[in-house]
Amino acid sequence: MCKLFINADPELWLSSTRSLRIDGMVTSVRLENCFWAILEEVAQRDDMNVPQMITRLYHESIDAGHDLGNFTSFLRVCATRYLALQMSGDIPRSPRVPLRELDADGILAKERSKDLH
């Protein structure tokens, strides 16, 4: 089992920092390359680049009343949640299907009903 992880491309766990501007403020985000690759796929699905998507996530999270004290962790969770939703079949694996076209409320309701059982 461990060979699958240990012998993977070491570039995946190397981290890199990207600077972006949110509301006129320059901020830096440091993530492992594996997470950057996932976030790039997520952004491309809705015809955005990564800085645009991160800015949108930031604004929508603030609007929802979330405390984003650890924004980098939030982005890691977004990336892993994207993969988990693909594995469950809630997000089609084809990157040609935009995320904005999915029934987010339906997916969230389905998750909540699973949690109750």
C-alpha positions as CSV (number, residue, x, y, z in Angstrom):
1,M,0.0,0.0,0.0
2,C,2.6,2.5,1.0
3,K,4.5,2.2,-2.4
4,L,1.5,4.0,-4.0
5,F,2.3,7.1,-1.9
6,I,6.1,6.8,-1.3
7,N,7.0,6.2,-4.9
8,A,4.7,9.0,-6.3
9,D,6.3,12.0,-8.0
10,P,7.9,14.1,-5.3
11,E,6.8,17.2,-7.1
12,L,3.3,16.5,-5.8
13,W,4.2,17.3,-2.2
14,L,6.6,20.1,-2.8
15,S,4.9,23.4,-2.0
16,S,4.8,26.6,-3.9
17,T,3.6,30.1,-3.0
18,R,1.4,32.1,-5.3
19,S,0.5,35.8,-4.8
20,L,-2.9,37.1,-5.6
21,R,-4.9,40.2,-5.0
22,I,-8.2,40.1,-3.1
23,D,-10.0,43.4,-2.7
24,G,-6.9,45.3,-3.6
25,M,-4.7,43.5,-1.0
26,V,-1.9,41.3,-2.1
27,T,-1.9,38.0,-0.3
28,S,0.3,34.9,-0.6
29,V,-1.0,31.3,-0.5
30,R,1.4,28.4,0.0
31,L,0.1,25.0,-1.0
32,E,1.5,21.7,-2.1
33,N,1.6,21.3,-5.9
34,C,-0.9,18.5,-5.7
35,F,-3.5,20.9,-4.3
36,W,-2.7,23.6,-6.8
37,A,-3.3,21.1,-9.6
38,I,-6.8,20.2,-8.2
39,L,-7.7,23.9,-7.7
40,E,-6.6,24.6,-11.3
41,E,-9.0,21.9,-12.5
42,V,-11.8,23.3,-10.4
43,A,-11.3,26.8,-11.7
44,Q,-11.1,25.7,-15.3
45,R,-14.4,23.9,-15.0
46,D,-16.1,27.3,-14.6
47,D,-13.8,29.2,-17.1
48,M,-11.8,30.9,-14.3
49,N,-8.2,31.1,-13.4
50,V,-7.0,30.1,-9.9
51,P,-6.8,33.6,-8.6
52,Q,-10.3,34.4,-9.8
53,M,-11.7,31.3,-8.2
54,I,-9.9,31.8,-4.9
55,T,-11.2,35.4,-4.8
56,R,-14.7,34.1,-5.4
57,L,-14.4,31.4,-2.8
58,Y,-13.1,34.1,-0.3
59,H,-16.0,36.5,-1.0
60,E,-18.7,33.8,-0.9
61,S,-17.3,32.4,2.3
62,I,-17.3,35.8,4.0
63,D,-20.8,36.4,2.7
64,A,-21.9,33.1,4.3
65,G,-20.5,34.2,7.6
66,H,-17.5,31.9,7.8
67,D,-14.4,32.8,9.7
68,L,-11.5,32.2,7.3
69,G,-8.7,32.5,9.9
70,N,-6.8,29.6,8.1
71,F,-7.6,30.3,4.5
72,T,-5.0,27.8,3.2
73,S,-6.6,25.0,5.2
74,F,-9.9,26.0,3.7
75,L,-8.4,25.7,0.2
76,R,-7.0,22.2,1.0
77,V,-10.4,21.1,2.2
78,C,-12.1,22.5,-1.0
79,A,-9.7,20.5,-3.1
80,T,-10.2,17.3,-1.2
81,R,-13.9,17.8,-1.1
82,Y,-13.9,18.2,-4.8
83,L,-12.2,14.9,-5.2
84,A,-14.6,13.2,-2.7
85,L,-17.6,14.6,-4.5
86,Q,-16.2,13.2,-7.8
87,M,-15.7,9.8,-6.2
88,S,-19.3,9.8,-4.8
89,G,-20.6,10.6,-8.3
90,D,-22.1,14.0,-7.2
91,I,-19.6,15.8,-9.4
92,P,-19.1,14.3,-12.9
93,R,-15.5,13.4,-13.6
94,S,-15.5,15.1,-16.9
95,P,-13.9,18.5,-16.5
96,R,-16.1,19.7,-19.3
97,V,-19.1,19.9,-17.0
98,P,-19.1,23.3,-15.3
99,L,-19.6,23.2,-11.5
100,R,-22.0,26.2,-11.7
101,E,-24.4,23.9,-13.6
102,L,-24.6,21.4,-10.7
103,D,-27.5,21.3,-8.2
104,A,-25.5,22.3,-5.2
105,D,-28.5,22.5,-2.9
106,G,-29.5,19.0,-4.0
107,I,-26.0,17.6,-3.3
108,L,-25.9,19.3,0.1
109,A,-29.3,18.0,1.0
110,K,-28.3,14.5,0.0
111,E,-25.2,14.8,2.3
112,R,-27.3,16.0,5.2
113,S,-29.7,13.1,4.8
114,K,-26.8,10.7,4.9
115,D,-25.5,12.3,8.1
116,L,-28.9,11.8,9.8
117,H,-28.9,8.1,9.2
